[in-house]
Amino acid sequence: MNIEYLRLFVRVASTHNISQAGSELGLSPAVASAHINKLEASLGVRLVHRTTRKVSLTEEGEAFLPHAEEVLSTVDAARASVGAGKASPSGTLRITAPASFGRMHMMPALKGFMAQYPELSIDLRLTDSIVDLVEGGFDIAIRNALLKDSSLIARQLAPDRRILCASPQYLEQHGEPGHPEELRNHNCVHLTGLENWVFDAPEGQVSIKAKGNLRSDHGEAVRDACANGMGIALCATWIAYEHLKRGELVEILKDYPLVSDTAIWAVYPSSRLLAPKVRAFIDYFAQYYGMPPYWDA
């Protein structure tokens, strides 16, 4: 049974589109359709229902899918076990990453990475949504949140330090808080989902639900609003470091660090042995970011 036919079938099951699945694997629509036909002929059953808009799996296709996925996982693990360290990583590395972090800290690094591994092609999807790696066909995901899925393995690329920031303009007009409790008297810009700020203080942890008239689900928007004097904001140093260097933002409450264990993680499915291309990515980017990372240097 042709392994590439199985790989295409698994992608068709996820995308519900033969042309799209074929395109992801470098196949024309006609060739992709022919491969599915050959797979069905070899099995003697119809695996997909075809319509003008999309395809769906037949009952036989649904039953066959987990076996196809298991075969591919075994083949990938077998290839990785004999390929790691013996050949230059090749093929397509499919990555998903948060939009801001990917734009600011992955795109600049990709030039050197791809120059070092010229046989690799990169398919990078930038989105702030948490995608399913297996369903989406991704080799690796970049995340800065704790894992909730035990079927995934995470390798830390860099710490993700959070600080409180304000613009010189805001501090001149409203004064600088000397204790976390004083934040209750200030306007704060919130990143959606991070409204509760917990500080490590001499008297113990201090939790503040600061008030404010602006909230956004986009980290760069929160940073820019803060730099424009609209309030105090909690920012990751990787998103604010250039503004801090230019003096457009100032770190405040340095003596009361935020309680946080966030980091930048490279995540991949635990069912797969670490493939050479994934290992190369993790090693390169961990070294590129440094320890401490360059945005905290």
C-alpha positions as CSV (number, residue, x, y, z in Angstrom):
1,M,0.0,0.0,0.0
2,N,1.4,3.4,-1.0
3,I,2.3,5.5,2.0
4,E,1.8,8.8,0.1
5,Y,-1.7,7.7,-0.8
6,L,-2.4,7.2,2.9
7,R,-0.9,10.6,3.8
8,L,-3.2,12.2,1.2
9,F,-6.2,10.4,2.5
10,V,-5.6,11.6,6.1
11,R,-5.3,15.2,4.9
12,V,-8.5,14.8,2.8
13,A,-10.3,13.5,5.9
14,S,-9.2,16.7,7.7
15,T,-9.7,19.3,5.0
16,H,-12.8,17.7,3.3
17,N,-11.2,18.9,0.0
18,I,-9.1,16.8,-2.3
19,S,-7.6,19.8,-4.1
20,Q,-6.6,21.5,-0.9
21,A,-5.1,18.3,0.6
22,G,-3.2,17.7,-2.6
23,S,-1.9,21.2,-2.7
24,E,-0.5,20.8,0.8
25,L,1.4,17.8,-0.4
26,G,2.5,19.3,-3.6
27,L,0.1,17.5,-5.9
28,S,-2.2,18.9,-8.6
29,P,-6.0,18.3,-8.1
30,A,-6.0,15.8,-10.9
31,V,-3.1,13.8,-9.4
32,A,-4.6,14.0,-5.9
33,S,-7.9,12.7,-7.2
34,A,-6.2,9.9,-9.1
35,H,-4.3,8.9,-5.9
36,I,-7.5,8.6,-3.9
37,N,-9.0,6.5,-6.7
38,K,-6.0,4.2,-6.6
39,L,-6.2,3.8,-2.8
40,E,-9.9,3.0,-3.1
41,A,-9.2,0.5,-5.9
42,S,-6.5,-1.2,-3.8
43,L,-8.8,-1.6,-0.9
44,G,-11.9,-2.5,-2.9
45,V,-14.1,0.0,-1.1
46,R,-15.2,3.6,-1.6
47,L,-13.5,5.8,1.1
48,V,-15.0,9.2,0.3
49,H,-18.2,10.7,-1.0
50,R,-17.5,13.4,-3.6
51,T,-19.7,16.4,-4.2
52,T,-19.1,19.6,-6.2
53,R,-18.3,21.5,-2.9
54,K,-16.5,19.1,-0.6
55,V,-15.9,15.5,0.2
56,S,-16.8,13.5,3.2
57,L,-15.8,10.0,4.5
58,T,-17.9,7.0,3.8
59,E,-18.6,4.6,6.7
60,E,-15.7,2.5,5.4
61,G,-13.5,5.7,5.2
62,E,-14.3,6.5,8.8
63,A,-13.3,3.0,9.9
64,F,-10.1,3.1,7.8
65,L,-8.9,6.5,9.0
66,P,-7.5,5.6,12.5
67,H,-5.6,2.7,10.9
68,A,-4.1,5.0,8.3
69,E,-3.1,7.5,10.9
70,E,-1.4,4.8,13.0
71,V,0.5,3.5,9.9
72,L,1.7,7.0,9.1
73,S,2.8,7.6,12.7
74,T,4.7,4.3,12.7
75,V,6.4,5.1,9.4
76,D,7.4,8.6,10.5
77,A,8.8,7.3,13.8
78,A,10.8,4.6,11.8
79,R,12.2,7.2,9.4
80,A,13.1,9.5,12.3
81,S,14.9,6.7,14.2
82,V,17.3,6.0,11.3
83,G,17.5,9.6,9.9
84,A,18.3,11.7,13.0
85,G,21.8,13.0,12.7
86,K,22.5,11.1,9.5
87,A,20.9,13.3,6.9
88,S,20.0,16.9,6.5
89,P,16.4,17.6,7.4
90,S,14.2,17.8,4.3
91,G,10.6,18.0,3.2
92,T,8.0,20.5,4.5
93,L,7.9,21.6,8.1
94,R,4.4,22.8,9.0
95,I,4.4,25.3,11.9
96,T,1.6,27.2,13.6
97,A,2.5,30.2,15.9
98,P,0.8,33.1,17.6
99,A,0.4,36.0,15.1
100,S,2.4,38.7,17.0
101,F,5.2,36.4,18.2
102,G,5.5,34.8,14.8
103,R,5.8,38.1,13.0
104,M,8.2,39.7,15.5
105,H,10.4,36.8,16.5
106,M,10.1,33.9,14.0
107,M,10.1,35.6,10.6
108,P,13.4,37.4,11.2
109,A,15.0,34.1,12.3
110,L,13.7,32.0,9.4
111,K,16.2,33.4,6.9
112,G,19.1,31.9,8.8
113,F,17.3,28.7,9.6
114,M,16.4,28.0,5.9
115,A,19.9,28.9,4.8
116,Q,21.2,26.3,7.2
117,Y,18.7,23.7,6.0
118,P,18.2,24.4,2.3
119,E,16.3,21.1,1.7
120,L,13.5,22.2,4.1
121,S,10.4,24.1,3.0
122,I,8.4,26.0,5.6
123,D,4.6,26.3,5.8
124,L,4.0,28.8,8.6
125,R,0.5,29.6,9.8
126,L,0.2,32.7,12.1
127,T,-3.0,32.6,14.2
128,D,-3.9,33.3,17.8
129,S,-6.3,30.4,17.8
130,I,-5.2,27.1,19.4
131,V,-5.3,24.7,16.6
132,D,-5.3,20.9,16.7
133,L,-1.9,19.8,15.6
134,V,-2.9,16.3,14.4
135,E,-6.1,17.4,12.6
136,G,-4.3,20.4,11.1
137,G,-1.4,18.3,9.9
138,F,1.1,20.5,11.8
139,D,4.6,19.2,12.8
140,I,5.0,21.8,15.5
141,A,3.2,24.6,17.3
142,I,4.6,27.6,19.1
143,R,2.6,28.4,22.3
144,N,3.0,30.5,25.4
145,A,0.4,28.9,27.5
146,L,0.5,25.8,29.8
147,L,-0.3,22.5,28.1
148,K,-3.7,21.0,28.8
149,D,-3.4,18.2,26.3
150,S,-1.4,15.2,27.7
151,S,-0.9,13.8,24.1
152,L,1.5,16.7,23.4
153,I,5.1,17.2,24.3
154,A,6.5,20.7,25.0
155,R,10.1,21.9,24.7
156,Q,10.9,25.3,26.1
157,L,12.4,27.7,23.7
158,A,12.6,30.8,25.9
159,P,11.1,32.3,29.1
160,D,8.1,34.6,28.6
161,R,8.6,37.3,31.3
162,R,5.7,39.6,32.0
163,I,6.0,43.2,33.3
164,L,3.9,46.2,34.0
165,C,4.4,49.2,31.7
166,A,3.4,52.8,31.3
167,S,4.4,55.6,29.1
168,P,6.4,58.6,30.4
169,Q,3.4,60.8,29.4
170,Y,1.0,58.8,31.5
171,L,3.3,58.7,34.5
172,E,3.9,62.5,34.3
173,Q,0.2,63.1,34.3
174,H,-1.0,60.5,36.8
175,G,2.0,59.6,38.9
176,E,3.8,56.3,39.3
177,P,2.3,53.7,41.6
178,G,4.6,52.5,44.4
179,H,2.7,49.4,45.4
180,P,0.3,47.1,43.5
181,E,-2.6,48.2,45.6
182,E,-2.2,51.7,44.1
183,L,-3.2,50.3,40.7
184,R,-6.8,50.5,41.9
185,N,-6.5,54.3,41.4
186,H,-5.1,54.1,37.9
187,N,-6.6,53.3,34.5
188,C,-5.3,50.0,33.2
189,V,-5.4,48.6,29.6
190,H,-6.3,44.9,29.7
191,L,-5.4,42.0,27.5
192,T,-8.5,39.8,27.3
193,G,-8.2,36.9,29.7
194,L,-5.5,38.5,31.8
195,E,-7.5,40.9,33.9
196,N,-6.3,39.5,37.3
197,W,-2.7,40.5,38.1
198,V,-0.8,38.7,40.9
199,F,2.3,40.2,42.4
200,D,5.0,38.8,44.6
201,A,5.3,41.3,47.6
202,P,7.1,41.1,50.9
203,E,3.8,40.5,52.7
204,G,2.9,37.7,50.3
205,Q,1.1,37.5,47.0
206,V,-1.1,40.5,46.1
207,S,-3.9,39.9,43.6
208,I,-5.3,43.0,41.8
209,K,-8.2,43.2,39.4
210,A,-7.3,46.5,38.1
211,K,-10.0,48.7,36.5
212,G,-9.8,50.2,33.0
213,N,-11.8,51.5,30.1
214,L,-10.0,49.6,27.3
215,R,-9.6,45.9,26.7
216,S,-8.3,44.1,23.6
217,D,-7.6,40.5,22.6
218,H,-4.4,41.6,20.7
219,G,-1.1,42.1,22.6
220,E,0.3,44.6,20.2
221,A,-2.8,46.7,20.5
222,V,-2.5,46.7,24.3
223,R,1.1,47.7,24.0
224,D,0.4,50.5,21.6
225,A,-2.4,51.9,23.7
226,C,-0.1,51.9,26.7
227,A,2.7,53.6,24.7
228,N,0.1,56.2,23.7
229,G,-0.5,57.1,27.3
230,M,-3.9,55.4,27.6
231,G,-3.1,53.5,30.8
232,I,-0.9,51.0,32.5
233,A,-0.6,47.6,30.9
234,L,0.7,44.1,31.5
235,C,3.0,43.2,28.6
236,A,5.3,40.4,27.7
237,T,8.9,41.7,27.4
238,W,9.1,40.1,23.9
239,I,6.3,42.4,22.7
240,A,7.5,45.6,24.5
241,Y,11.3,45.4,24.4
242,E,11.8,47.8,21.5
243,H,9.4,50.4,23.0
244,L,11.3,50.0,26.3
245,K,14.7,50.6,24.6
246,R,13.4,53.7,22.9
247,G,11.9,55.0,26.1
248,E,8.4,55.0,24.8
249,L,7.5,52.6,27.7
250,V,8.8,52.4,31.2
251,E,8.7,49.3,33.4
252,I,7.0,50.1,36.8
253,L,6.6,48.2,40.1
254,K,10.0,46.5,39.5
255,D,10.1,45.5,43.2
256,Y,6.9,43.6,42.9
257,P,7.4,41.0,40.1
258,L,4.4,39.4,38.5
259,V,3.7,35.8,39.5
260,S,3.9,33.9,36.3
261,D,5.4,30.7,34.9
262,T,4.8,31.4,31.3
263,A,7.3,30.4,28.6
264,I,7.6,30.1,24.8
265,W,7.1,26.4,24.0
266,A,7.6,24.3,20.9
267,V,4.9,21.7,21.0
268,Y,4.5,18.5,19.0
269,P,2.4,15.3,19.2
270,S,3.8,12.7,21.6
271,S,2.8,9.9,19.3
272,R,5.6,10.9,17.0
273,L,9.3,10.3,17.6
274,L,11.1,13.6,17.3
275,A,11.7,14.0,13.6
276,P,15.0,15.5,12.4
277,K,13.2,18.6,11.0
278,V,11.5,19.2,14.3
279,R,14.7,18.6,16.3
280,A,16.5,21.0,14.0
281,F,13.8,23.7,14.5
282,I,13.9,23.4,18.3
283,D,17.7,23.5,18.5
284,Y,18.1,26.4,16.1
285,F,15.4,28.6,17.7
286,A,16.4,27.9,21.3
287,Q,19.9,29.0,20.4
288,Y,18.7,32.0,18.4
289,Y,16.6,33.4,21.2
290,G,19.3,32.7,23.8
291,M,19.1,32.4,27.6
292,P,18.1,34.9,28.7
293,P,16.4,35.7,25.3
294,Y,17.6,38.8,23.5
295,W,14.5,40.7,24.3
296,D,15.4,40.5,28.0
297,A,19.1,41.1,27.5
